[in-house]
Amino acid sequence: MLPDPENSEEISPQLLQELLEQEQDFLLIDCRELDEWHFNRIECARHVPLSQFPDEARSLLNVPDQAMVIYCHHGIRSLHATRWLRHQGCGKVFSLQGGIAAWSAEIDPNVPTY
């Protein structure tokens, strides 16, 4: 279960793993650039690069109650994307704390690091 959005902007890699294992209903979005996406990713993620976020993320705004987890390399860009979507009215949006680097270190060492 996702945390209360009023109290948190981020979720841990462990919580993301639980959500994926429980097949919870949420979108997983990778906001890194295309070269990073090709290098590594969490397999069920959708690619929406931060550089194109305001244009490409418009479809996400059509479902403001959709839960989302956004990740990047270390969690900085995804926190910006999370805040942007929340500002646009999407309430259940969270950034993956530590990004894909933390995911690789803590959850799936088969995901290459850079």
C-alpha positions, 0 to 999 in steps of 0.5 A: 500500500502506498503511503499517505501523500500528505506525509511523503513524496518518496517511497523506498525500494523495498516498498516498491518491490512489495507493490510490484510483488502484490501487483498493486494498481499503479504506473511505474515511470522512468523519467531518465533520458533515452540513453539511460533507459536503454542501459538499464530499467525496471522492466515494467516501467513506462518511459517518460523522459523528464526533458519532455515531461510537460508534453508527454505526461499530459496523458497522465493528467487525465487520470488524477487519481492514478497512483504513480511511482517515478524513478530516475538515476538517484531520485532527484529528477523523479522528485522534480517530476513527482512535484510537477505532477502533484502541482498539476493535480495528481495526488498519488504520485511518489518518487523512488528514493535513491532511484534505480541506483538504490533499486540495483543496490538494495533489490535487484543486483542484476540491474547494471549500475552506472 
